Each structure stands twice: as C-alpha cells, then as structure tokens.
Amino acid sequence: MKKILFQIAVSISILGTANCGSQKDDAIKSFLTLGALSQAGSLDRTAEPETIPVIPEITLPDSVQSVSPGNGSTFLLNWQDLGFKQFNATCDLVDGENTTSSLVQIKRIIPTSKIVLELQFNEDVAGGNIQLFRKGVLVPGNFTRPDIRSARFESDQPGFSNFQFVYSGVASGFTKADGGAAIPSVTWQFYTDFNGEMQKDKELITENCSPNGNGSNQCSVRIRQKLYDDVQSFVESEQPYTFWTDMYYYNPGGDLFGYTTLDCPSNPIAIKEFANEFWFLETRARLLNLPLDPNRVRADSLTWTETASGEYFDQYYVIHPGEFE
C-alpha cells in the first residue's frame, strides 16, 4: 500500500494576508513535513472552521410584540438552479492511485426570494420606517404599513445567502397613536440560508459502492461542499488568482486508498455572473480499492484560493472521519 506524501499544506484560515506568497510557501513546507511524518504512522489534516458570528440577544420595547425574522433566526430563501460552472483548461486535474473519472466543478444556484421584515405592535402606532442592511450597506426596498399595528419592509431584489455576513434590520421613528410618545428604535440581526436540499449545513455525500472481487470496494463518490462566505464575497467582483482543491481517502497511518487533486496556477475560473449567486464545490471520482469497512477509512478535502490583491482563503471539510482504535 502506498504511503501518502501530500503536495500541499494543512493550513489554518488566514484572512487578509499581506504576504500571500510567503504564507503559501510556509504552508507547503508544513504539509510536506506532515507527509513525511505519515510514513511513521501519524497524520492529521485539519483547519479552522468558518467563523459564524454569534448574534446577541435583544429586548424589544414594550410596544413591539414581535419582529420577523426573529433576532438570531434564519430567513430561508427559495432558489433557482443555474447548473455548473467549469474550471479553465489551464487547471491540472489529477486522478491519483486507484482513482479514475475525476471531475471538479462549481454548482451554482441563485436566491429568488426577497427579504421581508415585519413588525407587530401591541398598540396602535403612527409613522415609522424599517431599513435593512447587509455588510453595513443599506439595502433598497419598499416600506409599507399594512395596518395600524403592523409595519413591513420588502427588499427590491432577492437576498444573499450567508452565515458570516448577517443582515440587520432597523425599525425607528414610530410613535404611539394615542398621545404621540416615541417608541424606542429596534435593531436586530438574522442569518439567511436556502430552503430544502441546498441548505448550507446539509453537505451532499454520495458513495455508491460494490465489491471489486479483490476483497475491497469500488465506489463512485460525489461530494458537494459550500464555499465559505469570504470566498463567495470576493468572487462577486474579483477573479481568483490561484485555486487548489483535493479529496483524499486514507487512514491515520498514511495508507492511501485514492485521491484526486485540482491545481489551478492562474486564472482558474471567471467571476460570478450574478452577485448573489451561491457556489458549491462539487467533486466526483471513482475509487477502485477502498476497504470493505467504511469505518476504516478517513476522507477529507482541503481547498484554498488566493486573490491577485494578496488575500488568501482556505477551508477544510471532513467527508467522513472514520473510526479507529
């Protein structure tokens, strides 16, 4: 059984790196060291998860019965399938040992739901306004008063799906209809996600396996993972400068059962066609020699990309951790 000598580095998320080249060189050296350590029976591929901000609790004024979506909740967006986006021909896609038919592509979907904010009051109110902000920028929309005890805002355009860049609603300028006393303003925050199968915490893992006649399994593998919000944001307007992703099946001792890598040294893929479209990274491959017991295999994926302006982003995804003594 061949031992792993990985080609890239286990890395901790580095955002806004001033000297990207130096960071990447150090990461490569680090990973090669880990590859050497795997020969001695020790291997660990890890990275920091995406940072999701914690939304603080709020207290509503006495006159406000509720806000929708609620503070700290998730507004679900309907979406449309935009198909796949391919990496440029300059990228090098490698079928590793015991691996065939590799394919790496971007799955694209776009939200179709507009963001709707609503306030319900405990008493009759007058005036007021509701505003919506994303990343500190005012989102255009239409404010209405359906009745004397409610207020509503609807964005002009469909929303963005994100966990890291939360939306903020601000309701202000309302007064009590009886006497005209001002009602304190309310600011609250919420996340957005997709309806159904494309929810971002529902990673797609499909492994269709059958015996290969040699005491092992052959498996057709399909992995879909979301790209982190930082990457989603920068590819709205800036083309990635480089891109790397891999998928490895191995055990902690460094025994390698199959892998695929995609290495794009320059201009790997065009920017988003629509600013609010969302990208998932989809990897497919056929692995010819996996252990019959899936718990004896660890599988994961490491992805990194950098921008021409020098920012570096990475993410690590565990396909399945394996169960080892």
N, C-alpha and C positions, 0 to 999 in steps of 0.2 A: 504494500500500500504506500503510495507516495505521500510524503510529508509536505505540509504547507510551507511555502515561502512567499508570503503575500507581497504584492507590488506597491501597496500604498499604506497609509498610516491610520491606526486608530487615533482619533483626534477628538478633542473637546471643542464644543462650539465656540468659534472665535468670530465675533461680530465687529465690523468696522476696523479691521486690521490695517494698520498703517503700512506695514511692510509685508505684503502678502507672500512674495516670493520666499522670503526668509522663513516665514511660518510654515509654508508648504515643504520646503527643504527639510526643516526640522522634523515635520510630521512623517515624511518618507523615511528618514533615518530611524525614527522611533518605531515605525512599523516593521522595517527590516530587522530591527533588533528583536521585536516580538516574534517575527518569523523564525529567527534563529533559536529563540527560547522554546518555540514549539517543538523543535527537534528533541528537547529534553523532557517533553511531556507537559508543557504549560502554555496555555494560550488564552487570551482574553481580549475580545473585541468589544469595546464599549465607547459611549459618548454621552454627553449630557442631553437630556430630552428637551424638547421645545419648552420655553418658559411661557406659561399661561398666567396672566396677571390675576390676582385674587381681587374680586370686586368687593369693596367694603359695604357693610350693611348701612342702611339709611333709615331715618324716621320720617314718615310722612306728616305733613301738617294736619291738624285736626279736621280741617275742611276737606281734605283729599281722602277719598275712600280707597282708591287704587290707581296704580299706573300699569300700563301694559305696553310691551312685555315687562314683566316684573324685574325689579333690580336684581342683577346676578343671574337671571334666567337666560334661556337660549331661544332666539327667534328663528324658526325654521323656514327655509326658503325652498320653494319649488324650483326646478331646474330643467334645462334642455341639454340633451346630449349633442356635443359638437364633433364627436368622432375622435380620431387620433391625429397627433402631430408627430412627424418623423424627425429624427436627428439627421444632421447633414452627412453627406457621403465621406467627409474627411474624418469622421469618427471611426475608431477601430473597435469592432465588436469581436470578442474572442470567445469561442467555445473551449472551455477547459477540459481537462481529462475526464473521460466518462460523461461528457456533456455534448449534446447536439441541438440544433434547431433553435438557437438563442435568438431572442427578439427583445429589444428595449425601445419603448415609445412613450409618448405623453398622451394620457387620456384627458380630454378636455370636456368640461361641462360649464354651463353659464347659468347663474341665477335668473329666474324670471319673475320673482315676487318683489314687489316694492315694500319698503319698510313702513310699517304702520304703527304709530304711537297713539295711545288713548289714555285719557284721564277721566275718572269718575269722581264726582264730588258728593259730599254728604248734604249739601245745601245748594240753593240757587246761587249762581255766580255770574259775574259780568266780565267783559273784556278778556284780556289774557292772550297768550301766544305759546306755541310749542316749537322748539327748534331741535334739530338733530345734527350731531357732529360725529365725524369719523376722522381719527388721527388729528384732532384739533381743527378740522376744516368743516365749515358749515355746509350741510347737505341741502340742496334746493328741494322745496316741496310745497305742499298746499295745506294750510291750516283752516279748519272749519269748526263750527260749534253746532253739532247735531241737535242739541237741546240745551236747556238752561243749566243742566247738571252734568254735562259732558263736554269734552274737547277732543279733537282728533287732528293728527298730522299724517300725511302720506307723502313719501318721497316721490320726486318726479321720475326717477329711474330705478330699476331693480337694484337691490343691495349687493354688497360684497359679503362673501362668506369668510369669516376669520374668527379665531380664538384670541390671538395675541393683540390685535388692534381692535379693541372693543368699541362699540358705539356708545354715545352719550346722548341722553335726552334732557332737555332743559325746559321746564314749564314755569312761566313767570308772568307778572302783570295781571293776574286775576284778582278780583275784588268780590267781596260779599255783596249780593244784590240788595240785601237788607242792611242799609247803613253805609255801605261803600268801604268797609275796612279791608285793608290789603291782606291777601293770603300769601304767606311766605313762598318764595320760589322753591322748586324741587329740581334736583339734578340726580339722575340715576344712570346706571350703565348696564349693558347686556351684551352677550355674545350672539353670533349668528352661525348657523350650520345648515346643512341640506336636509331635506326630507328623505326618508327611505334609505335605500341601499348605499347612497353616496354620503351618508353621514361620516364625518371625518374620523370618528373613533371606531368605525367599522371597517378595518382593513380587510381586503379581499385576499384570501389564501386558498388556492385550489391545488391539491396534489392528487392526481389520479394515478394510482399505482397498480402494477400487476407483477407476478413473479417472472424473472427473466430466464429461469431454467438453470441458473448457476448459484442458487442459494441466496439470491439478492432480489431486490425490486428494481423495476424500471418505472419511472414516474414522469408524467407530464405536469410541469409546475407552472403556475401563474400567480404572480404576486402583484398586488396593486397597493401602493402606499401614497399618502398625501405628501406633497412637498410643503415644507414649513412656510408659515406666513411671511417671514422675511424674504424668502425666495419668491413667493407669489407676488410680493410687492415690487421688488426691483425689476422683475421681468415684464412689468407693465410698460416700462419705458426704456429699459436697457437690456441689450442682448448679453447673455452670459459670455464671458471671455474664455473660460475652460469649463469642462464638466467631466466628472467621473462617477460611475456607479458600478457596484458589483453585487453578486449574490453567491454566497459560499455555503456549502453543506460539508460539515466536518465534525470531529469530536475534540474534546479538550486536549487530547494528546497530540493533535496536529494531523491526524489521519484525514486525508482529503477525499471526499466521495464525489465531488462535482462542483463546478463553479462556472460563472460567466462574468465577463467584465466589459464595460463600455468606456473607452478612453477618448475624449474629445479635446485635443490640444488647442483648438482655436475655433471660435465662432460656431459653437455646436448646434444652435437652434435659434430660430427667429423669435422675436418678442411676441407677446400676446396680441392677438387680433383685437380683442376687446379687453378693456382694463379690468373688468370684474369677472372674467372667465377664471375658472379654477383648474389647476393642473394636478393630476395624479401621475406618478411614475409607475409604469407597468412593465414588468419583466417576465418573460416566458422562456422556458427551456425544457429540454427532455434530458433527464438524468438516468443513466443506464445501469448504475450499480450502487443503489442505496441499501443499507441494512433492512432486513425484513421488519425489525422492531423500530418504529419511528422514534421511540424514546432514546435510542442510542445515537441519534443524530442531532447536532445543533445546526441551525440555519439562520443566517442573518444577512443584512445588506447595509453597506456603507456608501453614502453619496456625498460628494462635495462639488461645489461650484464657486467660481470667483468672477468678479466683475472687472472690466477694464480700468475702473477707478480705484481698484485695490481692496475691495471688500471681499471677505471670504466667508462662506457658509457651509456647514456640514450637518448631516443628520445620520442617525443610526437606527435601524429597525430590526427587531428580532422577529424572524419568521416563526420559529418555534425554538424554545430554549433547550429542549432535551432534558432527560432525567438520568443523572449519572450517580454512581456510588461515590 
